[in-house]
Amino acid sequence: MRVTAESGNFMNYTITTKDISTNPSKPPLDATAPWLIFPESTHSVWVNDGRDGVTLINIHGSAAKFTSSRVVPEILHNAPIAAMKRSAAPQL
């Protein structure tokens, strides 16, 4: 996993496995927010943006699926407590 600074005070991240390297198309992290990236397993990563969103990234082979709590709020029911602790992200 790699986090890089982007223009406009934003941060982006790249998750790499032996089969895939993936990242969001638009830098999702505000450099001034208390964001957190929590690798739950080799195939599941939670990203708390430190504001109001949590993203679950599931990696299967050479495919990655990004699911945002802004679109599918139900993912918060499965989020590890450690992934929820850093921000004003929606609490259950």
N, C-alpha and C positions, 0 to 999 in steps of 0.2 A: 504494500500500500504506500502511496506517495501523495503528499499534499503540496500543492504549489500556489504561490501568490500570483494573482491575475490583476489586471488593471482595474481601477475603480474600487479598491479596498475589498476585493473579493478573493476567495480561495477556491480552488478546485481540487479534486482528488481523483486518483487513478487506482483501481484495484486490479491486481495482476495475479493470475494463477498459471499453472503450466499450460492451460488450453486457451486462455483469453486474457486480454487487457481491456478494461472498460472504464469509462468515466461519463458523467453527465455532459450533455451537449452545451449546457450553459452553467457557468460557475455558480453553485448554489449556496456557498458559505460566505457570510459577512465576516471579514477579518476581525471586526470589533465585537462579535457575538461569542458567547461561550459554547461553541459547537463541539461535538464529540463524534468520533467514529468508533463504533464498537463491533469488532469482528466476533460474532457469536460462534461461528464455525468456519471451516474452509469453504463452505458454500453459502453462507448467510452473513451479511454485514448490515448493521443498522447505522444510519447517519442521522444525528440530531443536529439540526441547523442552528440551534441556540436561540431561535426566535419562536416560531409557531409550527414547525413541521418536522416530521420524522419520516425517513425513507428507508424502506427495506429493500435490499438488493439480494436477490437469489441468483446463484450462478450454477448452471447445469451444463457441464461440458464446455462447448464454445458459445453458449448463449447466456445472456444476463437479463434479468427482469427487474426493473425499478418500479416499486410501488410506493406512492406518497400517501401519507396520512391525510393530506389535504383532499385527495380524491377518494381514498378508501380509508375512512377513519377507523374502521374495525381492526386494522392491523395493530393499533395501539393495545388491543387486548392481549396480543401475543408478544409485545415488546418486552425484552428483559429490563428489569428495574435499572440496571446500570446504564442502559441506553437512554433512559428517560430523566436521569438525575440532573443534567447540566443546564436546563433552560426553562423557559416559559412555555415549552412545548405542551400541547394539550395533555392534561392528566385525566386519568379514568376516574 
